[in-house]
Amino acid sequence: LIMSPAMWKWTCLVSHLLLSTTVSPLARQQPLHPKRPFITFTGEQAEGNFNHLVVDERTGHIYLGAVNRIYKLSSDLKVLVTHETGPDDDNPKCYPPRIVQTCNEPLTPTNNINKMLLIDYKENRLIACGSLYQGICKLLRLDDLFKLGEPFHKKEHYLSGVNESGSVFGVIVSYSNMDDKLFIATAVDGKPEYFPTISSRKLTKNSEADGMFAYVFHDEFVASMIKIPSDTFTIIPDFDIYYIYGFSSGNFVYFLTLQPEMISPPGSTTKEQVYTSKLVRLCKEDTAFNSYVEVPIGCEKNGVEYRLLQAAYLSKAGAILAKSLEVGPEDDILFTVFSKGQKRKMKSLDESALCIFVLKKINDRIKDRLQSCYRGEGTLDLAWLKVKDIPCSSALLTIDDNFCGLDMNAPLGVSSMVRGLPIFTEDGDRMTSVIAYVYKNHSLAFVGTKSGKLKK
């Protein structure tokens, strides 16, 4: 593998920041490139963890989201600009936050954990969302991290009160002749009445515009959002949907999720809680979210089930892999990491698998499900909405590859799991992250492990 200097530098940064700095004895004896030492950056010790990282593909500049800080680094990891985001006086029970109205809860100095970092290339700005004040976002100028806007006056400005750095995922849908959209997916931490779990928001050209982050559409009955019903929490008190990855492809936006579910084991009369990994799909242009479909995904090798999604990355197949998968070189491929089983979300087992999915095959499964439901077959089968027994309604219409739903048969669940193709397993050092790309027709994957190894 030949890397440009810029690619080498930020690949080293990824391995250092996201995968820690543990190096195997073999690597110590045989350095990958003795004339190119790893370049490192260390933040303020008191800040704790780094949370998110994005690289400007045009300049090579690196934006790093940390606790109470946003850093802009050069490609050789020199600090160019720092922007403080916290701490500030707050209380998670204040809703709306005290910056909008007085709160009777005691306020204490609270850290601001970066929960999302996105580059808005069209408007040359960084979207940085944190944990303070029920989760508000700043818009920062890419050049100098100057604050362009920080909307917080409306209820839709608060994304989620969750403190975890991996609780929010955003996907920007860009247009040439109109304002862009931001699809936001977030854990709601038991507050479904406050926060939608998925929504689409306006990304206005003016960072201080009144409509920034407003729902793309919202009236008395319909809105560009999905909310978890409150009565779902009576069945599973700690219910939430955890978003692992998101991307757009063709006419759709996708999120990969992990969510709890109650199942009855074979031969048992009682139900137990497990976690199911699901892919969620929405049409980019669906303002009413009638196109919401979710399908379970997982992996199996030698009779071992890998069902707990850890990480994912979208890439192209490349000519060589495409031939073996019987798809085109430009077809979208999902590289995914799963750990064994499906019962332990927080303490995943060390056994893990790297699996690939052909996105077109997942879409074909969704299309089949839509067609059968619109023939009136089966039920909506979406456990978390408590609509498992609502029958599908028949309608005479054609369901093609780009069908975006009607105000019936939605939201919809696919019951049968789509299985990925396992290409590598690791039994002792759980895989936790993955990135992939095509190099000279070959599809390459880099995988990070729990102990800080980097596998190519």
DRENZADREN-923676 format. One record per residue (C-alpha): x, y, z. Coordinates in Angstrom, 2 decimals. Example, Ala and Ser with C-alpha at 12.3 -4.5 7.8 and 13.67 -1.06 7.14 Angstrom:
2
<xx=12.30	yy=-4.50	zz=7.80>
<xx=13.67	yy=-1.06	zz=7.14>
END
This chain:
456
<xx=0.00	yy=0.00	zz=0.00>
<xx=1.44	yy=3.37	zz=-1.07>
<xx=0.22	yy=6.39	zz=0.87>
<xx=0.63	yy=10.08	zz=0.14>
<xx=2.22	yy=12.08	zz=3.00>
<xx=-1.14	yy=13.61	zz=3.92>
<xx=-2.89	yy=10.23	zz=3.92>
<xx=-0.06	yy=8.75	zz=6.02>
<xx=-0.35	yy=11.53	zz=8.57>
<xx=-4.07	yy=11.33	zz=9.20>
<xx=-4.13	yy=7.55	zz=9.03>
<xx=-1.61	yy=7.63	zz=11.88>
<xx=-3.84	yy=10.11	zz=13.70>
<xx=-6.81	yy=7.77	zz=13.41>
<xx=-4.80	yy=4.88	zz=14.78>
<xx=-3.50	yy=7.03	zz=17.63>
<xx=-6.70	yy=8.78	zz=18.68>
<xx=-9.33	yy=6.17	zz=18.04>
<xx=-7.45	yy=2.95	zz=18.60>
<xx=-5.07	yy=4.07	zz=21.41>
<xx=-1.32	yy=3.64	zz=21.16>
<xx=-0.77	yy=-0.01	zz=22.06>
<xx=1.70	yy=-1.65	zz=19.65>
<xx=2.33	yy=-5.38	zz=19.39>
<xx=5.82	yy=-6.77	zz=20.15>
<xx=6.18	yy=-7.69	zz=16.47>
<xx=5.47	yy=-4.12	zz=15.45>
<xx=8.11	yy=-2.87	zz=17.87>
<xx=10.69	yy=-5.16	zz=16.32>
<xx=9.70	yy=-4.43	zz=12.73>
<xx=8.39	yy=-0.84	zz=12.37>
<xx=6.09	yy=-0.34	zz=9.42>
<xx=8.27	yy=2.50	zz=8.14>
<xx=11.39	yy=3.27	zz=10.21>
<xx=11.91	yy=6.68	zz=8.55>
<xx=8.36	yy=7.84	zz=9.31>
<xx=7.66	yy=7.88	zz=13.04>
<xx=4.06	yy=8.12	zz=14.14>
<xx=2.88	yy=11.70	zz=14.49>
<xx=0.84	yy=12.25	zz=17.65>
<xx=-1.25	yy=14.94	zz=19.27>
<xx=-2.14	yy=15.09	zz=22.96>
<xx=-4.81	yy=17.41	zz=24.30>
<xx=-5.27	yy=18.84	zz=27.76>
<xx=-5.21	yy=16.00	zz=30.29>
<xx=-8.18	yy=17.37	zz=32.21>
<xx=-10.38	yy=17.13	zz=29.10>
<xx=-10.66	yy=13.36	zz=29.14>
<xx=-11.53	yy=11.57	zz=25.94>
<xx=-11.49	yy=12.76	zz=22.39>
<xx=-14.94	yy=12.05	zz=20.98>
<xx=-15.08	yy=12.64	zz=17.22>
<xx=-12.81	yy=13.39	zz=14.29>
<xx=-13.44	yy=14.64	zz=10.76>
<xx=-10.95	yy=15.46	zz=8.01>
<xx=-11.53	yy=18.19	zz=5.44>
<xx=-11.05	yy=16.28	zz=2.19>
<xx=-10.12	yy=19.48	zz=0.37>
<xx=-7.40	yy=20.80	zz=2.70>
<xx=-6.35	yy=17.86	zz=4.87>
<xx=-7.16	yy=19.88	zz=8.00>
<xx=-8.39	yy=17.81	zz=10.93>
<xx=-11.23	yy=18.79	zz=13.25>
<xx=-11.26	yy=17.05	zz=16.59>
<xx=-14.21	yy=17.07	zz=18.99>
<xx=-13.22	yy=16.65	zz=22.63>
<xx=-14.71	yy=17.34	zz=26.04>
<xx=-15.09	yy=21.15	zz=26.30>
<xx=-12.95	yy=21.73	zz=23.18>
<xx=-12.98	yy=21.68	zz=19.40>
<xx=-9.52	yy=21.57	zz=17.83>
<xx=-8.45	yy=22.40	zz=14.31>
<xx=-5.18	yy=20.66	zz=13.45>
<xx=-2.92	yy=20.76	zz=10.43>
<xx=-2.23	yy=17.54	zz=8.54>
<xx=0.94	yy=17.12	zz=10.64>
<xx=-1.08	yy=17.53	zz=13.86>
<xx=-0.07	yy=21.07	zz=14.78>
<xx=-2.80	yy=23.02	zz=16.60>
<xx=-4.12	yy=25.78	zz=14.36>
<xx=-7.17	yy=26.93	zz=16.33>
<xx=-8.96	yy=25.91	zz=19.55>
<xx=-12.61	yy=26.65	zz=20.36>
<xx=-13.95	yy=26.22	zz=23.90>
<xx=-17.40	yy=24.68	zz=24.26>
<xx=-17.62	yy=24.26	zz=28.06>
<xx=-17.89	yy=23.72	zz=30.94>
<xx=-20.95	yy=25.73	zz=31.94>
<xx=-23.64	yy=25.70	zz=34.62>
<xx=-26.30	yy=23.16	zz=33.70>
<xx=-28.62	yy=20.45	zz=35.00>
<xx=-29.91	yy=17.58	zz=32.83>
<xx=-33.37	yy=17.96	zz=34.43>
<xx=-33.79	yy=21.48	zz=33.02>
<xx=-36.04	yy=21.42	zz=29.98>
<xx=-36.02	yy=23.78	zz=28.27>
<xx=-32.52	yy=24.67	zz=29.48>
<xx=-31.94	yy=27.60	zz=31.78>
<xx=-30.56	yy=29.60	zz=28.80>
<xx=-34.20	yy=29.83	zz=27.64>
<xx=-36.12	yy=29.98	zz=30.91>
<xx=-35.37	yy=29.89	zz=34.61>
<xx=-34.80	yy=26.41	zz=35.99>
<xx=-35.57	yy=25.43	zz=39.60>
<xx=-33.06	yy=22.59	zz=39.60>
<xx=-29.61	yy=23.23	zz=41.14>
<xx=-27.05	yy=24.17	zz=38.50>
<xx=-23.50	yy=22.81	zz=38.64>
<xx=-20.44	yy=23.24	zz=36.38>
<xx=-20.98	yy=20.63	zz=33.65>
<xx=-18.69	yy=19.36	zz=30.93>
<xx=-19.73	yy=19.62	zz=27.29>
<xx=-19.12	yy=16.25	zz=25.61>
<xx=-18.90	yy=16.48	zz=21.83>
<xx=-21.64	yy=14.23	zz=20.42>
<xx=-21.47	yy=15.02	zz=16.71>
<xx=-19.01	yy=16.67	zz=14.34>
<xx=-19.92	yy=17.24	zz=10.68>
<xx=-18.37	yy=19.34	zz=7.92>
<xx=-20.90	yy=21.33	zz=5.89>
<xx=-18.77	yy=21.82	zz=2.78>
<xx=-21.35	yy=23.86	zz=0.90>
<xx=-21.36	yy=26.62	zz=3.52>
<xx=-17.76	yy=26.14	zz=4.74>
<xx=-18.76	yy=25.48	zz=8.34>
<xx=-18.49	yy=22.86	zz=11.06>
<xx=-21.57	yy=21.52	zz=12.87>
<xx=-20.52	yy=20.70	zz=16.44>
<xx=-23.20	yy=19.29	zz=18.75>
<xx=-22.59	yy=18.79	zz=22.46>
<xx=-24.21	yy=17.43	zz=25.59>
<xx=-24.86	yy=20.75	zz=27.38>
<xx=-28.39	yy=22.21	zz=27.54>
<xx=-30.17	yy=19.06	zz=26.32>
<xx=-27.91	yy=18.85	zz=23.28>
<xx=-27.57	yy=22.02	zz=21.22>
<xx=-25.34	yy=22.55	zz=18.18>
<xx=-22.92	yy=25.27	zz=17.23>
<xx=-22.05	yy=26.29	zz=13.69>
<xx=-18.36	yy=27.20	zz=13.44>
<xx=-16.48	yy=28.73	zz=10.50>
<xx=-14.00	yy=26.14	zz=9.20>
<xx=-11.21	yy=28.67	zz=8.75>
<xx=-10.94	yy=29.95	zz=12.32>
<xx=-13.71	yy=28.18	zz=14.32>
<xx=-15.49	yy=31.50	zz=14.78>
<xx=-19.03	yy=30.89	zz=16.08>
<xx=-21.43	yy=31.65	zz=13.25>
<xx=-24.54	yy=30.58	zz=15.12>
<xx=-25.87	yy=28.65	zz=18.11>
<xx=-29.64	yy=28.24	zz=17.80>
<xx=-31.35	yy=27.39	zz=21.08>
<xx=-34.68	yy=29.25	zz=21.26>
<xx=-37.05	yy=26.54	zz=19.96>
<xx=-37.73	yy=23.04	zz=21.21>
<xx=-36.43	yy=21.50	zz=17.99>
<xx=-33.01	yy=22.98	zz=18.73>
<xx=-32.49	yy=20.44	zz=21.53>
<xx=-31.39	yy=17.17	zz=20.02>
<xx=-30.96	yy=14.85	zz=23.03>
<xx=-30.00	yy=14.95	zz=26.69>
<xx=-27.77	yy=11.85	zz=26.41>
<xx=-24.19	yy=12.39	zz=27.58>
<xx=-22.62	yy=9.55	zz=25.61>
<xx=-20.38	yy=10.64	zz=22.73>
<xx=-21.72	yy=7.90	zz=20.44>
<xx=-25.38	yy=8.78	zz=20.88>
<xx=-25.97	yy=11.02	zz=17.84>
<xx=-25.36	yy=10.49	zz=14.13>
<xx=-26.01	yy=13.01	zz=11.36>
<xx=-26.15	yy=12.82	zz=7.57>
<xx=-26.18	yy=15.92	zz=5.35>
<xx=-28.19	yy=15.76	zz=2.12>
<xx=-26.94	yy=18.48	zz=-0.22>
<xx=-28.74	yy=20.30	zz=-3.04>
<xx=-27.40	yy=22.68	zz=-5.67>
<xx=-30.39	yy=25.04	zz=-5.83>
<xx=-31.89	yy=24.97	zz=-2.32>
<xx=-31.00	yy=24.67	zz=1.36>
<xx=-29.51	yy=21.38	zz=2.46>
<xx=-31.10	yy=18.93	zz=4.91>
<xx=-29.61	yy=17.40	zz=8.01>
<xx=-30.92	yy=13.98	zz=9.02>
<xx=-30.35	yy=13.54	zz=12.76>
<xx=-30.62	yy=10.20	zz=14.58>
<xx=-30.19	yy=10.08	zz=18.34>
<xx=-30.78	yy=8.11	zz=21.51>
<xx=-33.51	yy=9.80	zz=23.55>
<xx=-32.59	yy=8.59	zz=27.06>
<xx=-36.15	yy=7.92	zz=28.21>
<xx=-37.49	yy=11.30	zz=27.00>
<xx=-39.51	yy=10.45	zz=23.87>
<xx=-41.91	yy=13.31	zz=24.61>
<xx=-39.03	yy=15.78	zz=24.13>
<xx=-36.89	yy=14.23	zz=21.43>
<xx=-37.60	yy=12.42	zz=18.14>
<xx=-35.28	yy=9.49	zz=17.54>
<xx=-34.90	yy=10.40	zz=13.84>
<xx=-35.74	yy=13.70	zz=12.17>
<xx=-34.79	yy=15.80	zz=9.15>
<xx=-33.85	yy=19.43	zz=9.76>
<xx=-33.28	yy=22.53	zz=7.66>
<xx=-29.68	yy=23.58	zz=7.12>
<xx=-30.16	yy=27.20	zz=6.13>
<xx=-27.49	yy=29.17	zz=4.30>
<xx=-27.61	yy=31.83	zz=7.03>
<xx=-26.25	yy=30.28	zz=10.23>
<xx=-28.33	yy=32.66	zz=12.35>
<xx=-31.58	yy=32.19	zz=10.42>
<xx=-34.69	yy=31.56	zz=12.47>
<xx=-35.35	yy=28.31	zz=10.62>
<xx=-31.96	yy=26.70	zz=11.28>
<xx=-32.49	yy=23.08	zz=12.51>
<xx=-36.27	yy=23.44	zz=12.23>
<xx=-38.06	yy=20.32	zz=11.00>
<xx=-38.22	yy=20.17	zz=7.21>
<xx=-42.00	yy=19.81	zz=7.58>
<xx=-44.22	yy=20.12	zz=10.64>
<xx=-47.97	yy=20.60	zz=11.03>
<xx=-50.53	yy=19.48	zz=13.58>
<xx=-50.60	yy=15.87	zz=12.36>
<xx=-47.44	yy=15.13	zz=10.35>
<xx=-43.78	yy=16.02	zz=10.75>
<xx=-40.37	yy=15.04	zz=9.43>
<xx=-39.64	yy=12.83	zz=12.42>
<xx=-40.09	yy=9.49	zz=14.11>
<xx=-40.90	yy=9.44	zz=17.84>
<xx=-40.78	yy=6.39	zz=20.09>
<xx=-44.19	yy=5.98	zz=21.78>
<xx=-44.08	yy=6.47	zz=25.54>
<xx=-45.87	yy=3.18	zz=26.17>
<xx=-42.93	yy=1.32	zz=24.62>
<xx=-41.06	yy=2.14	zz=27.82>
<xx=-43.66	yy=0.31	zz=29.91>
<xx=-42.58	yy=-2.90	zz=28.17>
<xx=-38.83	yy=-2.18	zz=28.07>
<xx=-38.07	yy=0.53	zz=30.69>
<xx=-34.53	yy=1.19	zz=29.42>
<xx=-35.55	yy=1.11	zz=25.74>
<xx=-33.57	yy=3.25	zz=23.34>
<xx=-32.27	yy=3.10	zz=19.80>
<xx=-28.50	yy=3.48	zz=19.55>
<xx=-27.18	yy=4.77	zz=16.25>
<xx=-23.84	yy=3.30	zz=15.19>
<xx=-23.41	yy=4.70	zz=11.66>
<xx=-25.23	yy=6.69	zz=8.98>
<xx=-24.81	yy=7.49	zz=5.29>
<xx=-26.69	yy=8.42	zz=2.12>
<xx=-26.77	yy=6.45	zz=-1.10>
<xx=-28.93	yy=7.05	zz=-4.16>
<xx=-32.34	yy=8.37	zz=-3.12>
<xx=-32.08	yy=7.14	zz=0.46>
<xx=-30.57	yy=7.90	zz=3.87>
<xx=-29.56	yy=4.94	zz=6.03>
<xx=-28.76	yy=4.45	zz=9.70>
<xx=-27.34	yy=1.35	zz=11.35>
<xx=-28.76	yy=0.81	zz=14.81>
<xx=-28.69	yy=-1.34	zz=17.90>
<xx=-31.95	yy=-1.65	zz=19.85>
<xx=-33.37	yy=-3.81	zz=22.64>
<xx=-36.17	yy=-6.25	zz=21.99>
<xx=-38.17	yy=-8.72	zz=24.07>
<xx=-38.18	yy=-12.25	zz=22.68>
<xx=-39.43	yy=-15.64	zz=23.84>
<xx=-36.58	yy=-18.21	zz=23.74>
<xx=-37.50	yy=-21.59	zz=22.22>
<xx=-39.38	yy=-23.71	zz=24.79>
<xx=-39.79	yy=-20.80	zz=27.24>
<xx=-42.97	yy=-19.06	zz=28.33>
<xx=-41.17	yy=-15.97	zz=29.59>
<xx=-39.58	yy=-13.22	zz=27.53>
<xx=-36.02	yy=-11.97	zz=27.81>
<xx=-34.34	yy=-8.82	zz=26.57>
<xx=-31.83	yy=-9.07	zz=23.74>
<xx=-30.32	yy=-6.54	zz=21.35>
<xx=-31.01	yy=-6.57	zz=17.63>
<xx=-28.94	yy=-4.77	zz=15.01>
<xx=-31.10	yy=-3.13	zz=12.34>
<xx=-30.62	yy=-1.04	zz=9.25>
<xx=-33.09	yy=1.85	zz=8.95>
<xx=-33.89	yy=3.40	zz=5.55>
<xx=-35.67	yy=6.65	zz=4.67>
<xx=-36.20	yy=8.48	zz=1.38>
<xx=-34.30	yy=11.77	zz=1.18>
<xx=-37.40	yy=13.57	zz=-0.10>
<xx=-39.91	yy=12.03	zz=2.31>
<xx=-41.05	yy=14.92	zz=4.51>
<xx=-43.69	yy=12.82	zz=6.30>
<xx=-41.35	yy=9.86	zz=7.00>
<xx=-43.79	yy=7.40	zz=5.42>
<xx=-40.81	yy=5.61	zz=3.88>
<xx=-39.39	yy=4.41	zz=7.21>
<xx=-38.38	yy=0.75	zz=6.97>
<xx=-36.06	yy=-1.23	zz=9.20>
<xx=-34.50	yy=-4.62	zz=8.59>
<xx=-32.51	yy=-6.81	zz=11.03>
<xx=-28.90	yy=-7.52	zz=10.05>
<xx=-26.38	yy=-9.95	zz=11.43>
<xx=-23.66	yy=-12.42	zz=10.62>
<xx=-22.96	yy=-16.11	zz=11.20>
<xx=-19.86	yy=-18.25	zz=10.79>
<xx=-19.44	yy=-21.94	zz=11.69>
<xx=-22.69	yy=-21.86	zz=13.64>
<xx=-21.65	yy=-18.84	zz=15.75>
<xx=-24.04	yy=-15.86	zz=15.69>
<xx=-22.58	yy=-12.33	zz=15.57>
<xx=-25.46	yy=-9.95	zz=16.20>
<xx=-24.16	yy=-6.92	zz=18.20>
<xx=-23.13	yy=-4.20	zz=15.76>
<xx=-19.93	yy=-2.39	zz=16.79>
<xx=-18.98	yy=-0.29	zz=13.75>
<xx=-19.66	yy=0.12	zz=10.02>
<xx=-18.29	yy=1.89	zz=6.95>
<xx=-19.62	yy=2.39	zz=3.41>
<xx=-17.26	yy=1.74	zz=0.50>
<xx=-17.30	yy=0.66	zz=-3.13>
<xx=-16.82	yy=-2.95	zz=-4.15>
<xx=-13.83	yy=-2.46	zz=-6.46>
<xx=-13.31	yy=-4.71	zz=-9.49>
<xx=-11.87	yy=-7.76	zz=-7.70>
<xx=-14.35	yy=-8.00	zz=-4.83>
<xx=-17.21	yy=-7.09	zz=-7.19>
<xx=-16.45	yy=-10.09	zz=-9.38>
<xx=-16.67	yy=-12.53	zz=-6.47>
<xx=-19.88	yy=-10.91	zz=-5.19>
<xx=-21.41	yy=-10.74	zz=-8.69>
<xx=-21.99	yy=-6.99	zz=-8.48>
<xx=-20.53	yy=-3.93	zz=-10.22>
<xx=-17.24	yy=-2.28	zz=-9.13>
<xx=-19.13	yy=0.91	zz=-8.19>
<xx=-21.80	yy=-0.87	zz=-6.16>
<xx=-22.02	yy=0.16	zz=-2.50>
<xx=-20.65	yy=-2.29	zz=0.04>
<xx=-21.14	yy=-2.07	zz=3.81>
<xx=-18.20	yy=-3.23	zz=5.91>
<xx=-19.50	yy=-4.07	zz=9.38>
<xx=-18.08	yy=-5.31	zz=12.68>
<xx=-20.27	yy=-7.46	zz=14.94>
<xx=-19.48	yy=-9.02	zz=18.28>
<xx=-20.77	yy=-12.45	zz=19.29>
<xx=-24.29	yy=-12.96	zz=20.60>
<xx=-26.98	yy=-10.36	zz=21.18>
<xx=-27.48	yy=-10.05	zz=24.95>
<xx=-24.72	yy=-7.73	zz=26.14>
<xx=-24.73	yy=-4.25	zz=24.70>
<xx=-22.42	yy=-2.58	zz=27.20>
<xx=-20.10	yy=-5.55	zz=27.78>
<xx=-19.73	yy=-7.12	zz=24.38>
<xx=-17.91	yy=-10.44	zz=24.11>
<xx=-14.41	yy=-10.39	zz=22.63>
<xx=-15.35	yy=-12.72	zz=19.78>
<xx=-16.10	yy=-10.56	zz=16.76>
<xx=-16.51	yy=-10.77	zz=13.00>
<xx=-15.90	yy=-8.47	zz=10.04>
<xx=-18.75	yy=-8.93	zz=7.58>
<xx=-19.78	yy=-7.33	zz=4.31>
<xx=-23.22	yy=-6.54	zz=2.93>
<xx=-24.14	yy=-5.60	zz=-0.62>
<xx=-26.44	yy=-2.60	zz=-0.18>
<xx=-28.41	yy=-3.48	zz=-3.30>
<xx=-29.31	yy=-6.88	zz=-1.81>
<xx=-30.60	yy=-5.22	zz=1.38>
<xx=-32.68	yy=-2.87	zz=-0.78>
<xx=-34.04	yy=-5.83	zz=-2.72>
<xx=-35.16	yy=-7.43	zz=0.55>
<xx=-36.88	yy=-4.18	zz=1.58>
<xx=-38.57	yy=-3.96	zz=-1.83>
<xx=-39.90	yy=-7.54	zz=-1.47>
<xx=-41.26	yy=-6.68	zz=1.97>
<xx=-42.97	yy=-3.52	zz=0.69>
<xx=-44.53	yy=-5.43	zz=-2.19>
<xx=-45.92	yy=-8.16	zz=0.09>
<xx=-47.27	yy=-5.62	zz=2.61>
<xx=-49.04	yy=-3.62	zz=-0.11>
<xx=-50.61	yy=-6.88	zz=-1.26>
<xx=-52.11	yy=-7.04	zz=2.23>
<xx=-49.87	yy=-9.87	zz=3.46>
<xx=-48.70	yy=-10.00	zz=7.08>
<xx=-48.47	yy=-7.25	zz=9.69>
<xx=-46.37	yy=-4.11	zz=10.04>
<xx=-44.08	yy=-6.09	zz=12.37>
<xx=-42.29	yy=-3.24	zz=14.12>
<xx=-41.86	yy=-4.30	zz=17.74>
<xx=-40.80	yy=-0.97	zz=19.24>
<xx=-43.92	yy=0.79	zz=17.97>
<xx=-46.16	yy=-1.92	zz=19.48>
<xx=-47.79	yy=-2.43	zz=16.09>
<xx=-46.82	yy=-6.05	zz=15.51>
<xx=-50.44	yy=-7.12	zz=15.09>
<xx=-51.62	yy=-4.32	zz=12.80>
<xx=-52.28	yy=-5.96	zz=9.43>
<xx=-50.85	yy=-4.63	zz=6.18>
<xx=-53.40	yy=-2.91	zz=3.94>
<xx=-53.63	yy=-3.80	zz=0.28>
<xx=-53.35	yy=-1.17	zz=-2.45>
<xx=-53.11	yy=-1.44	zz=-6.22>
<xx=-49.85	yy=0.29	zz=-7.05>
<xx=-46.40	yy=-0.48	zz=-8.38>
<xx=-43.57	yy=-0.73	zz=-5.84>
<xx=-40.33	yy=0.10	zz=-7.66>
<xx=-36.77	yy=0.51	zz=-6.37>
<xx=-37.40	yy=4.15	zz=-5.33>
<xx=-40.82	yy=3.79	zz=-3.69>
<xx=-41.16	yy=6.26	zz=-0.81>
<xx=-44.30	yy=5.08	zz=0.97>
<xx=-47.82	yy=6.34	zz=1.51>
<xx=-49.71	yy=7.32	zz=4.66>
<xx=-50.44	yy=3.63	zz=5.15>
<xx=-48.31	yy=0.57	zz=5.94>
<xx=-45.75	yy=2.76	zz=7.67>
<xx=-43.49	yy=2.62	zz=9.54>
<xx=-42.67	yy=-0.92	zz=8.45>
<xx=-40.43	yy=-3.66	zz=9.78>
<xx=-38.81	yy=-6.57	zz=7.96>
<xx=-38.99	yy=-9.71	zz=10.07>
<xx=-36.34	yy=-11.94	zz=8.45>
<xx=-32.69	yy=-11.06	zz=9.05>
<xx=-30.34	yy=-10.17	zz=6.20>
<xx=-27.08	yy=-12.04	zz=6.79>
<xx=-23.74	yy=-10.54	zz=5.91>
<xx=-20.79	yy=-12.40	zz=4.43>
<xx=-18.16	yy=-13.06	zz=7.15>
<xx=-14.66	yy=-12.38	zz=5.84>
<xx=-12.59	yy=-12.31	zz=9.05>
<xx=-13.10	yy=-13.28	zz=12.71>
<xx=-11.18	yy=-12.39	zz=15.86>
<xx=-11.68	yy=-14.39	zz=19.07>
<xx=-9.45	yy=-12.65	zz=21.64>
<xx=-9.22	yy=-8.94	zz=20.81>
<xx=-12.63	yy=-7.54	zz=19.88>
<xx=-12.77	yy=-5.46	zz=16.71>
<xx=-14.26	yy=-2.04	zz=17.45>
<xx=-13.83	yy=0.13	zz=14.34>
<xx=-13.49	yy=-0.24	zz=10.58>
<xx=-12.66	yy=1.87	zz=7.53>
<xx=-12.34	yy=0.69	zz=3.93>
<xx=-11.52	yy=1.93	zz=0.44>
<xx=-10.55	yy=0.67	zz=-3.02>
<xx=-6.88	yy=0.70	zz=-4.06>
<xx=-5.89	yy=-0.51	zz=-7.55>
<xx=-9.09	yy=-2.55	zz=-7.88>
<xx=-8.55	yy=-4.17	zz=-4.47>
<xx=-10.93	yy=-3.52	zz=-1.58>
<xx=-8.89	yy=-2.83	zz=1.57>
<xx=-10.14	yy=-2.63	zz=5.15>
<xx=-8.43	yy=-1.30	zz=8.25>
<xx=-9.85	yy=-2.62	zz=11.51>
<xx=-9.14	yy=-1.29	zz=15.02>
<xx=-9.31	yy=-3.57	zz=18.05>
<xx=-10.14	yy=-3.16	zz=21.74>
<xx=-6.49	yy=-3.35	zz=22.78>
<xx=-5.38	yy=-0.76	zz=20.22>
<xx=-4.12	yy=-2.92	zz=17.37>
<xx=-4.59	yy=-1.84	zz=13.79>
<xx=-5.25	yy=-4.69	zz=11.36>
<xx=-5.01	yy=-4.24	zz=7.58>
END
